[in-house]
Amino acid sequence: MKKLATTVLALVLAIGLRAQVIPGIEVLESYGFEELQGKRVGLVTNPSGVDRQLRSTIDILFEAPEVNLVALYGPEHGVRGDAYAGDHVESSKDPRTGLPVYSLYGPTREPTAKMLEGIDIMVYDIQDVGTRSYTFISTLGLVMRACAKADIEVLVLDRPNPLGGLKVEGPYVEEGFHSFVSEFRIPYVYGLTVGELAGLINEEGLNRGQNGKEEPLRCKLQVIPMRGWERWMQYRDTGLPWILPSPNIPSMESATGYPSAGICGEMGHLNIGVGYTIPFQTFAATWIDADKLKERLDSYQIPGTAFRTIHYKPISGSLSGKLVHGVQFFYPDYEAATITLTQFYVMQAVHELFPGHSPFPLKSTRMLDIVCGTDYVRTTFGKRLKVADIVDFWNKDTEDFKAVSQKYYLYR
C-alpha cells in the first residue's frame, strides 16, 4: 500500500510539473489586457491560437470589454483553419464575429497600407513549429515590416517551441535563396520561441522582406512571455493541449518529424507519411524492402535515432490505396540526435540499396534549394548521396547562431 501511495504521489507530482506552462494569451488576459486598452487592435492568428481551455484568441479578445478588436489577418490555412496547405486564403468576413478578415496568403503576403488602416496595434498569436521553412514565421516577419512602415506596434503572444530551446541545426540561408519558406538568415532549426525569434529578427536587421534584398525595417515590438516554459522543454513537457497549426502537423510527433523528413518530401520519391495517419514520421515506397532498409540504417549507428519497419496504404495522394513499405523513425535520445540529418541518412541508404530509384538529378531544383537555403546540399549531396559530404557544411553556422541568439532569450 505504501508503494502504491508513493507511485500515485509521484504521478501527481509529474502531472503537476507538466502543467506549468501558461501561454502568452493567458498572461495578457491576467494583466487585464493592459497593453491593448484604448487601442484599435488587429490580430494575426489561426486555430492554434488558444488558451488552455481551448478558447480561441479571436473570441477572447473580441469578448473582452477592455479590447477593441477591429480586424483579423489570415496566414496560410486561414484564421479558422479552413484552407488546405498551399491554397490561397481569401479576404472575407469572419462569420462568428463579423470582423473583416484580410488574407496574408493570397495576392499579397505582406499587409498593405489599406489593410492596416484603423489599426493601432497588431497582435500575433500562432503556434510555431521551430523550423525555418514553416510559413508562419515568414508571415510574422512581413507583418512586422508592414507595421514598421505604418508606425504600428506589434505585440507577440509567446508560445512554446515544440522542438525545445536547445536544438539548433542547419546552415544559414545564403544570398539568392531567400523566399517565403526561407525568409531569414537563420538555421533550419533555430531553438527559439516565436517571441524570441521576433526580437532577434527586429534587432539583428534580418527583416529584409521575402526576397531578402530590401532594407531591414525595425518595428515597435513587445512580447508577452509565457510563464513556466524552460529551454529544455519539448511540447510534451508543457502540459498544454496540442492544436494542429496546419493539417499535416496533427500531433507534436509530426512537429518533430517535420524538420526530419520535410526536405526529403520535397523530392517526391518517398512517401513521408503525408496522406497517411502519421505525417512526417515515415519514409516508404512501393519498391522498398523494409527489412533491408532498416538493417542498413541501423548499421550507420546514427546517434539518438531508431527505426522500425512499417507497411501501410496512404489514404490520399498519388499513392492512395497502394501498399508502401519502409521505416518509421524515433528519437530515444533526442538530445544526441541531429534530427534534420535523418532524411539524408535515409536517402543515402535508399541509394545504396535501390540505386535505380535515386531522385538525383532532380527535374526541378528550385524548391529543394530554397527550402535548404542553399544549392550546396543539392550539388554536393547529389553527387554521391553521402551524408559525410555535407555534414560539416550543415553544422557550420550553429555555434555562431547560438552565440547571437542568446541575447534574445526570454527563458532560461
C-alpha positions in Angstrom: 0.0 0.0 0.0 2.8 2.4 0.9 4.5 1.6 -2.5 1.2 2.4 -4.3 0.8 5.7 -2.5 4.3 6.7 -3.4 3.7 5.8 -7.0 0.4 7.8 -7.1 2.2 10.8 -5.4 5.0 10.6 -8.0 2.4 10.6 -10.8 0.5 13.6 -9.3 3.8 15.5 -9.0 4.8 14.6 -12.5 1.4 15.8 -13.9 1.8 19.0 -11.8 5.2 19.6 -13.2 3.9 19.2 -16.8 1.0 21.6 -16.3 3.0 24.7 -15.5 3.3 26.5 -18.9 0.9 29.4 -19.4 0.7 30.8 -22.9 1.1 34.5 -23.7 -2.6 35.0 -24.3 -3.4 34.0 -20.8 -0.7 36.1 -19.4 -2.0 39.1 -21.3 -5.5 38.4 -20.0 -4.2 38.2 -16.4 -3.0 41.7 -16.8 -6.5 42.9 -17.9 -5.3 43.3 -21.5 -3.4 46.4 -20.3 -1.2 46.6 -23.4 -4.3 46.8 -25.7 -6.5 49.2 -23.8 -7.6 52.3 -25.7 -6.2 50.9 -29.0 -7.7 49.6 -32.1 -6.4 46.0 -32.4 -5.6 43.8 -35.3 -4.9 40.1 -34.8 -2.9 37.6 -36.8 -3.8 34.1 -35.7 -5.2 30.6 -36.6 -6.8 27.7 -34.8 -3.6 27.1 -32.8 -4.1 30.5 -31.0 -6.0 29.2 -28.0 -5.7 29.3 -24.2 -5.5 26.1 -22.0 -9.3 25.8 -22.1 -9.2 25.9 -25.9 -10.9 29.3 -26.2 -9.8 31.0 -29.4 -7.7 34.1 -29.0 -10.1 35.7 -31.5 -13.0 35.1 -29.2 -11.1 36.0 -26.1 -10.1 39.4 -27.5 -13.5 40.0 -29.2 -15.4 39.3 -26.0 -13.1 41.3 -23.6 -14.8 44.6 -22.8 -11.3 46.2 -22.4 -10.3 45.3 -26.0 -11.4 46.9 -29.3 -10.6 44.1 -31.8 -11.3 45.6 -35.3 -9.7 43.2 -37.9 -8.3 39.7 -38.4 -5.4 38.6 -40.6 -5.2 35.2 -42.1 -1.9 33.3 -42.7 -1.6 30.1 -44.7 -4.7 27.9 -43.8 -6.7 30.9 -42.7 -7.7 32.3 -39.3 -10.2 29.5 -38.7 -8.1 26.8 -40.4 -10.4 26.2 -43.3 -7.9 26.4 -46.1 -5.6 23.5 -47.1 -1.8 23.6 -47.4 -0.9 25.9 -50.3 -4.4 27.0 -51.0 -4.9 30.8 -51.3 -6.7 32.3 -48.4 -9.5 34.7 -49.4 -10.2 38.0 -47.7 -13.7 37.8 -46.2 -15.8 38.4 -43.1 -15.5 36.2 -40.0 -18.9 34.6 -39.6 -18.6 34.4 -35.8 -17.5 38.0 -35.0 -18.5 39.8 -38.2 -14.9 41.2 -38.3 -13.1 41.7 -41.6 -10.5 39.1 -42.4 -7.6 40.1 -44.6 -5.7 37.4 -46.4 -1.9 37.2 -45.9 -1.7 34.1 -48.1 -3.1 35.2 -51.4 -2.4 38.1 -53.8 -0.2 39.7 -51.1 1.7 38.2 -48.1 2.6 41.5 -46.5 -0.3 43.6 -45.2 -1.0 46.5 -47.5 -1.4 50.1 -46.1 -5.1 49.7 -46.9 -5.4 46.6 -44.8 -3.7 48.3 -41.8 -6.0 51.4 -41.8 -7.5 52.0 -38.5 -5.1 49.7 -36.6 -3.0 51.0 -33.6 -1.5 47.7 -32.6 -1.1 44.3 -34.3 -1.3 41.1 -32.1 0.3 37.9 -33.3 -0.7 34.5 -31.7 0.2 31.3 -33.7 1.8 28.1 -32.5 5.2 27.8 -34.2 7.0 24.5 -35.0 10.6 25.7 -34.7 11.6 25.0 -38.3 12.6 27.8 -40.8 10.6 26.5 -43.8 7.2 26.7 -41.9 5.5 29.8 -43.3 4.0 31.3 -40.2 7.3 32.9 -39.1 7.6 34.4 -42.6 4.2 35.9 -42.2 5.3 37.4 -38.8 8.3 39.0 -40.4 6.3 40.6 -43.2 3.7 41.8 -40.7 6.5 43.4 -38.7 7.8 45.1 -41.8 4.4 46.4 -42.8 3.8 47.7 -39.3 7.2 49.3 -39.2 6.3 51.3 -42.3 2.9 52.3 -40.8 4.3 53.1 -37.3 2.0 50.4 -35.8 3.0 48.5 -32.7 3.4 44.7 -32.8 2.6 42.5 -29.8 3.7 38.8 -30.0 1.9 36.4 -27.6 4.5 33.8 -27.0 4.1 30.0 -27.2 6.5 27.0 -26.8 8.9 25.9 -29.4 7.8 22.2 -29.7 11.4 21.2 -30.6 12.6 22.8 -27.4 15.0 25.7 -26.9 18.3 23.8 -27.3 18.1 22.4 -30.8 19.9 24.4 -33.4 20.6 22.7 -36.8 21.3 23.5 -40.4 23.0 26.3 -42.3 22.1 29.9 -42.7 20.1 31.0 -45.7 22.5 32.2 -48.4 22.1 35.3 -50.6 19.9 34.5 -53.5 17.9 31.8 -51.8 15.6 33.8 -49.6 11.9 33.1 -50.1 8.6 32.6 -48.2 10.0 29.3 -46.8 13.4 30.7 -46.0 12.9 34.4 -45.3 15.5 34.9 -42.6 19.2 34.3 -42.3 18.8 31.7 -39.5 19.5 27.9 -39.3 16.9 25.4 -40.4 16.1 24.6 -36.7 16.6 27.7 -34.6 15.9 26.9 -31.0 13.9 30.0 -30.2 10.3 30.7 -29.3 8.4 32.8 -31.7 8.7 35.8 -29.3 12.4 35.3 -29.0 12.7 35.0 -32.8 10.7 38.2 -33.3 13.2 40.0 -31.1 16.2 38.6 -33.0 14.7 39.5 -36.4 13.9 43.0 -35.2 17.3 43.8 -33.6 19.7 41.9 -35.9 18.5 43.5 -39.2 17.1 40.2 -40.6 13.7 41.6 -41.7 14.7 42.2 -45.3 11.5 41.1 -47.0 10.5 37.9 -48.7 13.4 38.1 -51.3 16.0 39.1 -48.6 17.1 42.1 -50.6 15.1 45.0 -49.1 16.4 47.3 -46.4 15.7 45.8 -43.0 13.0 47.6 -41.0 12.6 47.7 -37.2 9.1 47.9 -35.7 7.9 48.8 -32.2 7.9 45.3 -30.8 6.7 43.9 -27.5 6.5 40.2 -26.5 4.2 38.8 -23.8 6.3 35.9 -22.4 4.8 32.6 -21.3 5.0 31.6 -17.6 6.7 28.3 -16.7 8.5 27.5 -20.0 12.1 26.4 -19.9 14.6 25.8 -22.7 14.8 22.0 -22.2 11.1 21.5 -22.7 9.7 19.8 -25.7 6.0 20.3 -26.2 5.1 17.1 -24.3 6.6 18.7 -21.2 4.4 21.8 -21.3 1.1 20.2 -20.2 -0.6 22.2 -23.0 -3.0 20.6 -25.4 -1.6 20.3 -29.0 -3.8 22.1 -31.5 -2.7 21.4 -35.0 -1.3 24.6 -36.6 -1.8 23.1 -40.1 -3.4 20.0 -41.4 -0.3 17.9 -41.8 1.0 18.7 -38.2 -1.8 16.9 -36.3 0.5 15.9 -33.4 3.6 17.0 -31.6 5.3 14.0 -33.1 4.6 15.4 -36.6 6.1 18.7 -35.4 9.3 16.9 -34.5 9.2 14.9 -37.8 8.7 18.0 -40.0 12.4 19.0 -40.0 13.4 15.3 -40.1 11.5 14.4 -43.3 10.2 17.6 -44.9 13.2 18.3 -47.1 13.1 14.7 -48.4 9.4 15.1 -49.0 10.1 18.0 -51.4 11.8 15.5 -53.8 8.7 13.3 -54.1 10.4 9.9 -54.4 9.5 8.7 -50.9 6.3 8.9 -49.0 6.9 10.6 -45.7 3.6 9.7 -44.1 1.7 12.7 -45.6 -1.5 11.3 -46.9 -1.5 8.7 -44.1 -2.1 8.9 -40.3 1.4 9.8 -39.3 2.6 12.7 -41.5 6.4 13.5 -41.4 7.1 10.3 -39.5 8.0 7.7 -42.2 10.0 7.0 -45.3 8.3 4.5 -47.6 7.7 3.4 -51.2 6.1 0.6 -53.1 9.5 -0.7 -54.2 11.4 -0.6 -50.8 12.3 -3.8 -48.9 11.6 -2.5 -45.4 13.8 -5.1 -43.6 16.8 -4.3 -45.7 16.3 -0.5 -45.3 16.1 -0.8 -41.5 19.1 -3.1 -41.4 21.2 -0.6 -43.5 20.1 2.4 -41.4 20.8 0.5 -38.1 24.3 -0.2 -39.4 25.0 3.6 -39.6 24.6 3.8 -35.8 23.0 7.2 -36.1 23.2 8.9 -32.6 19.9 9.1 -30.7 17.9 7.7 -33.6 16.0 4.4 -34.0 13.9 2.9 -36.8 11.2 0.2 -37.1 9.8 -1.3 -40.3 6.3 -0.2 -41.4 3.8 -1.1 -44.1 0.7 1.0 -44.9 -1.6 2.2 -47.6 -1.8 6.0 -47.9 -5.4 7.2 -47.9 -4.8 10.3 -50.2 -2.2 11.5 -52.6 -0.6 9.8 -55.6 0.0 6.5 -53.7 -3.6 6.4 -52.3 -4.6 2.7 -51.8 -1.2 1.3 -52.7 0.8 -0.7 -50.2 4.1 1.0 -49.3 7.0 -0.3 -47.3 9.7 1.5 -45.3 10.6 2.7 -41.9 9.2 4.9 -39.1 11.8 6.8 -37.1 12.0 7.7 -33.4 14.4 9.7 -31.2 15.0 7.7 -28.0 17.9 10.1 -27.2 16.5 13.4 -28.6 19.4 15.4 -27.2 22.0 13.3 -29.0 20.1 13.2 -32.3 20.7 15.6 -35.2 17.1 15.4 -36.4 17.5 17.3 -39.7 20.0 14.8 -40.9 17.7 11.8 -40.5 16.3 12.3 -44.0 19.7 12.5 -45.6 20.8 9.2 -44.0 17.6 7.6 -45.3 18.3 8.9 -48.8 21.9 7.6 -48.6 20.6 4.1 -47.5 17.9 4.1 -50.2 20.5 5.0 -52.9 22.9 2.2 -51.7 20.1 -0.4 -51.7 18.0 0.7 -54.6 20.2 2.9 -56.9 17.7 2.9 -59.7 15.3 5.0 -57.6 17.6 7.9 -56.8 15.8 11.3 -57.1 19.0 12.9 -58.5 19.4 14.6 -60.8 16.2 16.5 -59.9 13.7 17.5 -62.6 13.2 20.8 -60.8 15.8 22.2 -58.3 14.2 25.4 -57.1 12.1 24.0 -54.2 14.9 21.9 -52.7 17.4 24.9 -52.9 15.1 27.4 -51.3 14.0 25.0 -48.5 17.7 24.3 -47.7 18.6 27.9 -48.2 21.4 27.0 -50.5 22.3 25.0 -53.6 25.3 23.4 -51.8 23.2 20.5 -50.4 21.8 19.6 -53.9 25.1 20.0 -55.8 27.3 18.2 -53.2 25.0 15.6 -51.7 23.5 14.9 -55.1 26.9 13.6 -56.4 27.3 10.6 -54.2 24.4 10.7 -51.7 26.7 10.5 -48.7 25.9 12.4 -45.5 29.6 12.7 -44.8 29.9 15.0 -47.8 27.6 17.7 -46.3 27.7 17.2 -42.5 30.4 19.9 -41.9 28.6 22.3 -44.1 25.3 21.5 -42.4 26.7 22.3 -39.0 28.9 25.2 -39.8 26.7 28.1 -38.6 25.1 26.6 -35.5 27.6 27.8 -32.9 27.6 31.3 -34.3 23.8 31.4 -34.2 23.7 30.1 -30.7 26.0 32.9 -29.6 23.9 35.6 -31.3 20.5 34.2 -30.3 21.3 34.0 -26.6 21.0 37.8 -26.4 17.2 37.4 -27.1 16.5 34.5 -24.7 13.4 35.2 -22.6 13.7 31.9 -20.7 16.5 30.0 -19.0 
